[in-house]
């Protein structure tokens, strides 16, 4: 991409780390840059420190350092166009969620607005680390513009609105048009046809491993891919109203895992598919070594970029195979720290990042999220904006993309439960054992259900 807002390193870091709750590993990272005095909660709303949010005491923006280059021009834009309000960045070098959770728990908070992926909303809210934002000006207008299903993702268990959307992603099916043309095929529709095409591609030497899925534990992607492929084949909601593990007894989930076992056994996917890192999996399809893959919008943008992909001219998006052609969606969110000393000023920053902003332009959701990264913003008016649609035409068949986004569903409020990240850590290991033949499907799904039941 040539978008001036997107630094190459920052964009690649986003591709590798987004698309599900981020994996948390090892020890604690360090804060690269900080703002403010650290942990001073300041005055209550309505009696804000007059210096808070100015150059004397800037507002704090907290994020993962690897993605910092993406936001640099947007922080500069805010400081110029929202003056005298000013923002300084507080970046975490590694293990963003481990560091941030420790900071929040210890009261060592020198930032006002921060982000999180799925899995942290309830925990952080119930611990009193982030605050509700229902009372701020313009909230109702934003709610009215949210895409279907987003509102339930940003409300806490008590019904309070505690977040704004950062981005919405959906798992998309892509294929190498040149490869499929060599066997006279179009994109598959049912999964049975997908298997036939895969076998023919392999038998005729077009691709030794026709499918390159992200069956990796990093960012819990194997779980997200299971949700996408099973949903496409008619799976019911993975979790019940009280977080019951319905996925464990769903025939569509079992069919999906049976297909995965068969593909792994017959060499239709890379044998090191469980241990390859994100970039390695990406390069299998981007290097022309596989014919089909599944990943979210921002990655498809990368595959269509000739600077990043050898097959850019041949990549096409299509509806995911299956009986329903539905797919799995997921997101990330913006929060306001409970400890902020200037709630109304912090809301100005939070709404700039995840809402309309003071000029109703939805500057960050439109320019960075939708046009720059190719992701859904979470807002109906932005995703249907002609400028956004035109930008999507550079890397996708927009009609098929729009249809797929309409045919996408999230896993629901369960993803915000305090136990959900721990469940993801464990279920990814279980799924890899099942696909690799170390466990039966029934045993694996039973084990996954027990994890849910013991935690929820």
SVG drawing of the C-alpha trace seen along z (x, -y; Angstrom):
<svg xmlns="http://www.w3.org/2000/svg" viewBox="-30 -26 41 66">
<polyline fill="none" stroke="black" stroke-width="0.4" points="0.0,0.0 1.1,-3.6 -1.2,-5.2 1.0,-7.9 -0.7,-7.2 0.7,-3.6 4.2,-2.9 5.4,0.4 6.6,1.9 3.6,0.8 1.2,2.2 3.0,5.6 3.0,5.7 -0.7,5.1 -1.2,7.9 0.7,10.3 -0.8,9.4 -4.4,8.5 -7.4,10.6 -8.2,12.0 -7.2,11.6 -3.5,11.1 -1.3,13.9 0.4,13.2 3.8,14.7 6.6,14.7 7.7,11.9 6.6,8.3 7.6,5.7 8.5,2.1 6.8,-1.1 8.7,-2.9 7.2,-6.3 5.0,-7.7 3.0,-10.8 1.8,-12.6 2.8,-11.8 1.6,-8.2 -1.4,-7.0 -2.8,-10.4 -6.6,-10.1 -7.1,-13.8 -10.4,-15.5 -13.8,-14.1 -15.8,-14.8 -17.2,-18.3 -14.1,-19.6 -11.3,-18.8 -7.8,-20.0 -7.5,-22.9 -4.0,-21.8 -5.0,-18.3 -5.0,-17.6 -2.8,-20.6 0.9,-20.7 1.5,-21.0 -0.2,-17.7 -1.1,-15.9 -3.7,-13.2 -2.2,-9.7 -2.8,-7.3 -1.9,-3.7 -1.2,-1.0 1.1,1.8 4.5,0.2 4.7,2.4 1.7,0.7 2.8,-2.7 4.0,-3.8 0.4,-3.5 -0.9,-6.0 1.9,-8.6 0.2,-10.8 -3.1,-10.5 -1.7,-11.7 -0.1,-14.6 -3.4,-15.3 -5.1,-15.4 -2.5,-17.7 -2.9,-20.1 -6.6,-20.1 -7.8,-19.7 -5.5,-22.2 -5.1,-23.3 -5.8,-19.6 -2.6,-17.5 -1.8,-13.8 1.4,-11.9 1.9,-8.2 2.4,-5.4 3.6,-2.3 4.3,1.2 7.2,2.9 5.9,6.5 3.2,8.5 0.8,5.5 -2.0,7.2 0.2,8.6 1.8,5.2 -1.4,3.2 -3.3,5.5 -0.5,5.2 -0.4,1.4 -4.2,1.2 -4.2,3.5 -1.4,1.6 -2.8,-1.9 0.3,-2.8 -1.7,-4.4 -0.4,-7.4 -2.8,-7.2 -6.4,-8.0 -7.5,-6.0 -6.4,-2.5 -7.4,0.4 -8.1,4.1 -9.1,7.0 -11.9,9.4 -11.6,11.0 -10.8,8.1 -13.9,5.9 -15.7,7.5 -12.5,8.2 -11.2,4.6 -14.7,3.1 -15.5,5.3 -12.2,4.5 -12.9,0.8 -10.1,0.1 -12.2,-1.3 -15.3,-3.4 -18.7,-3.6 -19.2,-6.3 -23.0,-6.5 -23.3,-10.0 -21.0,-11.7 -22.2,-14.0 -22.8,-12.3 -22.9,-8.7 -26.5,-8.1 -25.6,-9.3 -22.7,-6.8 -24.9,-4.0 -27.4,-4.7 -24.7,-4.3 -23.2,-1.1 -23.2,1.9 -25.5,4.8 -24.2,6.8 -21.5,4.3 -23.5,2.7 -23.7,6.0 -20.0,6.3 -19.3,2.9 -21.7,3.1 -20.8,4.6 -22.8,7.2 -24.7,4.4 -25.8,2.9 -23.4,-0.1 -21.6,-1.2 -17.9,-0.9 -16.2,-1.0 -16.2,-2.2 -15.2,-0.1 -11.6,-0.1 -12.1,2.3 -14.1,5.3 -12.5,8.1 -14.0,11.1 -12.3,14.3 -12.3,14.2 -11.8,17.0 -9.2,16.2 -7.8,18.3 -5.1,18.1 -7.1,17.6 -4.1,18.8 -3.9,22.0 -7.5,22.9 -7.6,22.0 -5.0,24.7 -7.6,27.3 -10.5,25.5 -12.1,24.6 -13.8,21.7 -13.9,20.9 -15.5,23.8 -19.0,23.5 -19.7,26.5 -16.8,27.9 -17.0,31.2 -16.1,29.3 -13.3,27.6 -11.9,31.0 -12.2,32.2 -10.4,29.1 -7.6,29.5 -7.0,33.1 -6.9,32.3 -4.5,29.3 -2.2,31.7 -2.4,34.6 -1.7,32.4 1.3,30.7 -0.2,27.3 0.3,27.0 1.8,29.6 -0.2,28.1 -3.3,26.5 -4.6,25.0 -2.7,22.9 -4.8,22.3 -3.8,20.4 -4.0,23.4 -1.6,21.8 -2.1,21.0 -0.6,17.5 -3.4,15.0 -5.6,18.0 -6.1,18.2 -6.9,21.9 -10.0,21.2 -11.1,18.3 -10.6,20.4 -12.7,23.2 -15.5,20.6 -15.4,19.4 -15.4,22.7 -18.0,24.3 -20.3,21.3 -20.0,21.4 -21.3,24.9 -24.3,24.2 -23.0,24.3 -25.3,22.7 -23.9,20.0 -20.9,21.5 -22.1,20.3 -25.5,20.2 -27.1,17.3 -25.2,18.4 -22.0,19.2 -23.0,22.9 -20.4,24.6 -22.8,25.5 -20.0,25.8 -18.9,29.1 -22.0,31.0 -22.6,29.2 -22.5,31.5 -21.0,28.7 -18.1,28.3 -17.5,32.1 -17.7,32.1 -15.2,29.3 -12.7,31.1 -13.1,34.3 -12.3,32.4 -9.2,30.8 -8.0,34.2 -8.3,35.6 -6.5,32.6 -3.7,32.9 -3.4,36.7 -3.4,36.5 -0.9,33.6 -3.3,31.0 -2.0,28.6 1.7,28.0 2.8,30.6 4.3,27.9 1.1,25.9 0.8,25.9 4.3,24.5 4.9,22.1 4.8,18.4 2.3,16.0 4.6,14.6 5.5,18.1 1.9,19.1 1.2,15.8 4.2,16.4 3.0,19.8 0.0,18.3 1.7,15.0 4.6,16.9 2.4,19.1 3.0,22.3 -0.7,22.9 -3.8,22.1 -6.3,21.2 -6.3,19.6 -8.5,17.9 -7.7,14.7 -9.2,11.3 -9.4,8.2 -6.1,6.5 -4.2,9.6 -5.9,9.8 -4.8,6.2 -1.3,7.4 -1.7,10.4 -2.9,8.0 0.2,5.7 2.9,6.7 5.5,5.4 4.5,8.0 3.1,10.8 4.4,12.7 0.8,13.6 -0.8,10.2 -2.3,10.2 -3.8,13.7 -5.4,13.3 -9.2,13.2 -11.7,13.1 -14.8,15.3 -17.6,16.3 -16.3,18.9 -17.3,22.4 -20.2,24.1 -23.9,24.6 -24.6,21.1 -21.5,19.1 -21.5,17.3 -18.2,16.5 -16.8,15.5 -16.2,11.8 -14.3,10.3 -13.1,7.0 -11.1,4.7 -12.2,1.7 -11.3,-1.6 -11.7,-2.2 -11.4,-5.1 -9.3,-4.5 -11.2,-4.9 -8.3,-6.8 -8.4,-9.6 -8.3,-13.1 -10.2,-14.6 -13.1,-12.4 -14.7,-14.9 -11.3,-15.6 -10.5,-11.9 -13.9,-11.4 -12.8,-13.8 -9.7,-11.7 -11.7,-8.4 -14.4,-9.6 -11.7,-10.8 -10.1,-7.4 -13.3,-5.3 -16.1,-7.6 -17.1,-10.6 -14.8,-13.2 -15.6,-16.9 -16.2,-17.4 -18.3,-14.2 -15.8,-13.0 -15.0,-9.7 -11.4,-10.5 -9.6,-7.6 -12.2,-4.9 -12.4,-6.0 -8.9,-6.9 -6.9,-4.3 -9.2,-1.4 -11.4,-1.3 -9.3,-2.8 -5.8,-2.1 -6.2,1.4 -9.2,2.5 -11.2,3.4 -14.7,2.7 -15.0,-0.3 -18.0,0.9 -20.1,-2.0 -22.6,-1.6 -22.1,-5.0 -18.3,-4.4 -18.4,-0.9 -20.8,-2.1 -19.0,-5.4 -18.2,-5.7 -14.6,-6.7 -14.2,-3.5 -15.8,-1.3 -13.5,-2.8 -10.4,-2.0 -11.7,1.6 -12.0,2.0 -8.2,1.8 -7.8,5.2 -11.2,6.9 -14.3,7.8 -16.3,5.3 -19.7,6.9 -18.5,10.2 -16.7,8.6 -19.8,6.7 -21.9,9.8 -19.4,11.7 -19.3,9.0 -23.1,9.1 -22.8,12.8 -20.6,12.6 -21.4,13.2 -19.4,12.9 -19.3,15.3 -21.4,12.9 -21.0,11.5 -19.1,14.6 -15.9,13.2 -15.9,10.5 -16.1,12.9 -13.1,12.8 -12.3,16.5 -12.3,16.3 -8.6,15.6 -7.6,18.5 -10.0,20.7 -8.4,19.7 -5.0,20.6 -6.1,24.1 -8.5,24.8 -5.9,24.0 -3.7,26.8 -6.7,29.2 -7.7,28.3 -4.1,28.9 -4.1,32.3 -7.4,33.2 -6.4,32.2 -3.0,33.9 -4.7,37.2 -3.5,37.2 -7.0,37.0 -10.4,38.0 -12.8,35.3 -15.3,36.4 -12.6,36.3 -11.2,33.0 -14.6,31.3 -15.5,32.8 -12.3,31.4 -13.0,28.0 -16.5,28.0 -15.1,29.0 -12.8,26.0 -15.7,23.7 -17.9,25.3 -15.1,25.2 -14.4,21.5 -17.8,19.9"/>
</svg>
